[in-house]
Amino acid sequence: MSVSLTVLYHQPADKAAFDKHYDEVHAPLASTMPDLQSYTVVRPGPGADGAAPEYHLIATLVWPSPAAMQAAMGSPEGKAGNADLANFAQAGTTILVGGVEQVV
């Protein structure tokens, strides 16, 4: 069963600096993790009522199995990506891991 790691990035104080680092450094680094099947990013917009979204960016990475994800996270690339969070995600993250079920 495929497994996903979803990272919910809280609203940063400096959105432009966050986006620049994420796009130019973190995403290219994270995309090199072994056996990564897909990597998607969503930048939520305002809600229907115009309220600011709770999260600035949502990244979802998918591997073919929990064992593949664990191996990737323990790899040099995975360790480097995790260490890089301190360079731009000072507002914090929420991380969710779970099995992937294709609906459509």
PyMOL commands that place a pseudoatom at each C-alpha (Angstrom):
pseudoatom trace, name=CA, resn=MET, resi=1, chain=A, elem=C, hetatm=0, pos=[0.000, 0.000, 0.000]
pseudoatom trace, name=CA, resn=SER, resi=2, chain=A, elem=C, hetatm=0, pos=[1.279, 3.470, -0.890]
pseudoatom trace, name=CA, resn=VAL, resi=3, chain=A, elem=C, hetatm=0, pos=[1.867, 5.852, 1.982]
pseudoatom trace, name=CA, resn=SER, resi=4, chain=A, elem=C, hetatm=0, pos=[1.817, 9.642, 2.063]
pseudoatom trace, name=CA, resn=LEU, resi=5, chain=A, elem=C, hetatm=0, pos=[3.594, 12.176, 4.199]
pseudoatom trace, name=CA, resn=THR, resi=6, chain=A, elem=C, hetatm=0, pos=[1.703, 15.471, 4.271]
pseudoatom trace, name=CA, resn=VAL, resi=7, chain=A, elem=C, hetatm=0, pos=[3.356, 18.567, 5.703]
pseudoatom trace, name=CA, resn=LEU, resi=8, chain=A, elem=C, hetatm=0, pos=[1.117, 21.479, 6.683]
pseudoatom trace, name=CA, resn=TYR, resi=9, chain=A, elem=C, hetatm=0, pos=[3.239, 24.618, 6.908]
pseudoatom trace, name=CA, resn=HIS, resi=10, chain=A, elem=C, hetatm=0, pos=[1.871, 27.245, 9.291]
pseudoatom trace, name=CA, resn=GLN, resi=11, chain=A, elem=C, hetatm=0, pos=[1.699, 30.881, 8.174]
pseudoatom trace, name=CA, resn=PRO, resi=12, chain=A, elem=C, hetatm=0, pos=[5.225, 32.353, 8.107]
pseudoatom trace, name=CA, resn=ALA, resi=13, chain=A, elem=C, hetatm=0, pos=[6.032, 35.904, 9.185]
pseudoatom trace, name=CA, resn=ASP, resi=14, chain=A, elem=C, hetatm=0, pos=[7.739, 36.547, 5.827]
pseudoatom trace, name=CA, resn=LYS, resi=15, chain=A, elem=C, hetatm=0, pos=[5.797, 34.748, 3.096]
pseudoatom trace, name=CA, resn=ALA, resi=16, chain=A, elem=C, hetatm=0, pos=[8.094, 35.881, 0.270]
pseudoatom trace, name=CA, resn=ALA, resi=17, chain=A, elem=C, hetatm=0, pos=[11.236, 34.608, 2.031]
pseudoatom trace, name=CA, resn=PHE, resi=18, chain=A, elem=C, hetatm=0, pos=[9.479, 31.328, 2.880]
pseudoatom trace, name=CA, resn=ASP, resi=19, chain=A, elem=C, hetatm=0, pos=[8.340, 30.799, -0.726]
pseudoatom trace, name=CA, resn=LYS, resi=20, chain=A, elem=C, hetatm=0, pos=[11.761, 31.651, -2.154]
pseudoatom trace, name=CA, resn=HIS, resi=21, chain=A, elem=C, hetatm=0, pos=[13.538, 29.173, 0.122]
pseudoatom trace, name=CA, resn=TYR, resi=22, chain=A, elem=C, hetatm=0, pos=[10.886, 26.490, -0.355]
pseudoatom trace, name=CA, resn=ASP, resi=23, chain=A, elem=C, hetatm=0, pos=[10.871, 26.758, -4.140]
pseudoatom trace, name=CA, resn=GLU, resi=24, chain=A, elem=C, hetatm=0, pos=[14.603, 27.196, -4.686]
pseudoatom trace, name=CA, resn=VAL, resi=25, chain=A, elem=C, hetatm=0, pos=[16.099, 25.029, -1.931]
pseudoatom trace, name=CA, resn=HIS, resi=26, chain=A, elem=C, hetatm=0, pos=[13.705, 22.793, -0.007]
pseudoatom trace, name=CA, resn=ALA, resi=27, chain=A, elem=C, hetatm=0, pos=[11.527, 21.376, -2.789]
pseudoatom trace, name=CA, resn=PRO, resi=28, chain=A, elem=C, hetatm=0, pos=[14.495, 20.466, -5.027]
pseudoatom trace, name=CA, resn=LEU, resi=29, chain=A, elem=C, hetatm=0, pos=[16.182, 18.845, -2.017]
pseudoatom trace, name=CA, resn=ALA, resi=30, chain=A, elem=C, hetatm=0, pos=[13.093, 16.891, -0.919]
pseudoatom trace, name=CA, resn=SER, resi=31, chain=A, elem=C, hetatm=0, pos=[12.390, 15.735, -4.467]
pseudoatom trace, name=CA, resn=THR, resi=32, chain=A, elem=C, hetatm=0, pos=[15.627, 13.730, -4.484]
pseudoatom trace, name=CA, resn=MET, resi=33, chain=A, elem=C, hetatm=0, pos=[14.515, 11.304, -1.750]
pseudoatom trace, name=CA, resn=PRO, resi=34, chain=A, elem=C, hetatm=0, pos=[14.718, 7.650, -2.839]
pseudoatom trace, name=CA, resn=ASP, resi=35, chain=A, elem=C, hetatm=0, pos=[11.626, 5.893, -4.243]
pseudoatom trace, name=CA, resn=LEU, resi=36, chain=A, elem=C, hetatm=0, pos=[9.486, 9.046, -4.122]
pseudoatom trace, name=CA, resn=GLN, resi=37, chain=A, elem=C, hetatm=0, pos=[6.492, 8.413, -6.412]
pseudoatom trace, name=CA, resn=SER, resi=38, chain=A, elem=C, hetatm=0, pos=[4.895, 11.851, -6.320]
pseudoatom trace, name=CA, resn=TYR, resi=39, chain=A, elem=C, hetatm=0, pos=[5.314, 15.222, -4.664]
pseudoatom trace, name=CA, resn=THR, resi=40, chain=A, elem=C, hetatm=0, pos=[2.573, 17.843, -4.815]
pseudoatom trace, name=CA, resn=VAL, resi=41, chain=A, elem=C, hetatm=0, pos=[2.291, 21.327, -3.351]
pseudoatom trace, name=CA, resn=VAL, resi=42, chain=A, elem=C, hetatm=0, pos=[-0.844, 23.358, -2.626]
pseudoatom trace, name=CA, resn=ARG, resi=43, chain=A, elem=C, hetatm=0, pos=[-0.800, 27.013, -1.617]
pseudoatom trace, name=CA, resn=PRO, resi=44, chain=A, elem=C, hetatm=0, pos=[-4.247, 27.558, -0.092]
pseudoatom trace, name=CA, resn=GLY, resi=45, chain=A, elem=C, hetatm=0, pos=[-6.134, 30.751, -0.887]
pseudoatom trace, name=CA, resn=PRO, resi=46, chain=A, elem=C, hetatm=0, pos=[-8.661, 32.599, 1.246]
pseudoatom trace, name=CA, resn=GLY, resi=47, chain=A, elem=C, hetatm=0, pos=[-11.771, 30.750, 2.380]
pseudoatom trace, name=CA, resn=ALA, resi=48, chain=A, elem=C, hetatm=0, pos=[-15.225, 31.390, 0.952]
pseudoatom trace, name=CA, resn=ASP, resi=49, chain=A, elem=C, hetatm=0, pos=[-15.717, 34.055, 3.626]
pseudoatom trace, name=CA, resn=GLY, resi=50, chain=A, elem=C, hetatm=0, pos=[-12.429, 35.752, 2.687]
pseudoatom trace, name=CA, resn=ALA, resi=51, chain=A, elem=C, hetatm=0, pos=[-10.633, 34.543, 5.813]
pseudoatom trace, name=CA, resn=ALA, resi=52, chain=A, elem=C, hetatm=0, pos=[-6.930, 33.801, 5.526]
pseudoatom trace, name=CA, resn=PRO, resi=53, chain=A, elem=C, hetatm=0, pos=[-6.139, 30.080, 5.321]
pseudoatom trace, name=CA, resn=GLU, resi=54, chain=A, elem=C, hetatm=0, pos=[-4.734, 28.355, 8.387]
pseudoatom trace, name=CA, resn=TYR, resi=55, chain=A, elem=C, hetatm=0, pos=[-1.794, 26.975, 6.393]
pseudoatom trace, name=CA, resn=HIS, resi=56, chain=A, elem=C, hetatm=0, pos=[0.526, 28.723, 3.974]
pseudoatom trace, name=CA, resn=LEU, resi=57, chain=A, elem=C, hetatm=0, pos=[1.595, 25.619, 2.044]
pseudoatom trace, name=CA, resn=ILE, resi=58, chain=A, elem=C, hetatm=0, pos=[0.667, 21.942, 2.023]
pseudoatom trace, name=CA, resn=ALA, resi=59, chain=A, elem=C, hetatm=0, pos=[3.132, 19.416, 0.605]
pseudoatom trace, name=CA, resn=THR, resi=60, chain=A, elem=C, hetatm=0, pos=[2.240, 15.767, 0.020]
pseudoatom trace, name=CA, resn=LEU, resi=61, chain=A, elem=C, hetatm=0, pos=[4.908, 13.180, -0.758]
pseudoatom trace, name=CA, resn=VAL, resi=62, chain=A, elem=C, hetatm=0, pos=[3.998, 9.593, -1.677]
pseudoatom trace, name=CA, resn=TRP, resi=63, chain=A, elem=C, hetatm=0, pos=[6.054, 6.383, -1.524]
pseudoatom trace, name=CA, resn=PRO, resi=64, chain=A, elem=C, hetatm=0, pos=[5.109, 2.853, -2.616]
pseudoatom trace, name=CA, resn=SER, resi=65, chain=A, elem=C, hetatm=0, pos=[5.158, 1.496, 0.969]
pseudoatom trace, name=CA, resn=PRO, resi=66, chain=A, elem=C, hetatm=0, pos=[5.735, 2.473, 4.587]
pseudoatom trace, name=CA, resn=ALA, resi=67, chain=A, elem=C, hetatm=0, pos=[9.135, 0.739, 4.450]
pseudoatom trace, name=CA, resn=ALA, resi=68, chain=A, elem=C, hetatm=0, pos=[10.136, 2.817, 1.405]
pseudoatom trace, name=CA, resn=MET, resi=69, chain=A, elem=C, hetatm=0, pos=[9.097, 6.017, 3.190]
pseudoatom trace, name=CA, resn=GLN, resi=70, chain=A, elem=C, hetatm=0, pos=[11.059, 5.071, 6.319]
pseudoatom trace, name=CA, resn=ALA, resi=71, chain=A, elem=C, hetatm=0, pos=[14.132, 4.267, 4.230]
pseudoatom trace, name=CA, resn=ALA, resi=72, chain=A, elem=C, hetatm=0, pos=[13.815, 7.578, 2.366]
pseudoatom trace, name=CA, resn=MET, resi=73, chain=A, elem=C, hetatm=0, pos=[13.462, 9.554, 5.588]
pseudoatom trace, name=CA, resn=GLY, resi=74, chain=A, elem=C, hetatm=0, pos=[16.597, 7.867, 6.945]
pseudoatom trace, name=CA, resn=SER, resi=75, chain=A, elem=C, hetatm=0, pos=[18.582, 8.459, 3.761]
pseudoatom trace, name=CA, resn=PRO, resi=76, chain=A, elem=C, hetatm=0, pos=[21.077, 11.334, 3.434]
pseudoatom trace, name=CA, resn=GLU, resi=77, chain=A, elem=C, hetatm=0, pos=[18.521, 13.187, 1.265]
pseudoatom trace, name=CA, resn=GLY, resi=78, chain=A, elem=C, hetatm=0, pos=[15.754, 12.696, 3.833]
pseudoatom trace, name=CA, resn=LYS, resi=79, chain=A, elem=C, hetatm=0, pos=[17.968, 13.824, 6.699]
pseudoatom trace, name=CA, resn=ALA, resi=80, chain=A, elem=C, hetatm=0, pos=[19.058, 16.897, 4.727]
pseudoatom trace, name=CA, resn=GLY, resi=81, chain=A, elem=C, hetatm=0, pos=[15.446, 17.822, 3.951]
pseudoatom trace, name=CA, resn=ASN, resi=82, chain=A, elem=C, hetatm=0, pos=[14.444, 17.453, 7.581]
pseudoatom trace, name=CA, resn=ALA, resi=83, chain=A, elem=C, hetatm=0, pos=[17.422, 19.537, 8.736]
pseudoatom trace, name=CA, resn=ASP, resi=84, chain=A, elem=C, hetatm=0, pos=[16.521, 22.255, 6.195]
pseudoatom trace, name=CA, resn=LEU, resi=85, chain=A, elem=C, hetatm=0, pos=[13.152, 22.908, 7.891]
pseudoatom trace, name=CA, resn=ALA, resi=86, chain=A, elem=C, hetatm=0, pos=[14.921, 25.067, 10.493]
pseudoatom trace, name=CA, resn=ASN, resi=87, chain=A, elem=C, hetatm=0, pos=[16.071, 27.374, 7.672]
pseudoatom trace, name=CA, resn=PHE, resi=88, chain=A, elem=C, hetatm=0, pos=[12.601, 28.548, 6.639]
pseudoatom trace, name=CA, resn=ALA, resi=89, chain=A, elem=C, hetatm=0, pos=[9.721, 26.928, 8.584]
pseudoatom trace, name=CA, resn=GLN, resi=90, chain=A, elem=C, hetatm=0, pos=[10.046, 28.849, 11.848]
pseudoatom trace, name=CA, resn=ALA, resi=91, chain=A, elem=C, hetatm=0, pos=[6.244, 29.139, 12.160]
pseudoatom trace, name=CA, resn=GLY, resi=92, chain=A, elem=C, hetatm=0, pos=[6.077, 25.368, 12.534]
pseudoatom trace, name=CA, resn=THR, resi=93, chain=A, elem=C, hetatm=0, pos=[4.600, 22.417, 10.710]
pseudoatom trace, name=CA, resn=THR, resi=94, chain=A, elem=C, hetatm=0, pos=[2.039, 19.721, 11.276]
pseudoatom trace, name=CA, resn=ILE, resi=95, chain=A, elem=C, hetatm=0, pos=[2.959, 16.361, 9.753]
pseudoatom trace, name=CA, resn=LEU, resi=96, chain=A, elem=C, hetatm=0, pos=[0.465, 13.662, 8.821]
pseudoatom trace, name=CA, resn=VAL, resi=97, chain=A, elem=C, hetatm=0, pos=[1.332, 10.145, 7.635]
pseudoatom trace, name=CA, resn=GLY, resi=98, chain=A, elem=C, hetatm=0, pos=[-1.155, 7.617, 6.285]
pseudoatom trace, name=CA, resn=GLY, resi=99, chain=A, elem=C, hetatm=0, pos=[-2.062, 5.079, 3.668]
pseudoatom trace, name=CA, resn=VAL, resi=100, chain=A, elem=C, hetatm=0, pos=[-3.166, 6.308, 0.268]
pseudoatom trace, name=CA, resn=GLU, resi=101, chain=A, elem=C, hetatm=0, pos=[-6.555, 5.261, -1.076]
pseudoatom trace, name=CA, resn=GLN, resi=102, chain=A, elem=C, hetatm=0, pos=[-7.343, 6.230, -4.656]
pseudoatom trace, name=CA, resn=VAL, resi=103, chain=A, elem=C, hetatm=0, pos=[-10.952, 7.477, -4.906]
pseudoatom trace, name=CA, resn=VAL, resi=104, chain=A, elem=C, hetatm=0, pos=[-11.078, 8.740, -8.508]
for i in range(1, 104): cmd.bond("trace and resi %d" % i, "trace and resi %d" % (i + 1))
show_as sticks, trace
zoom trace
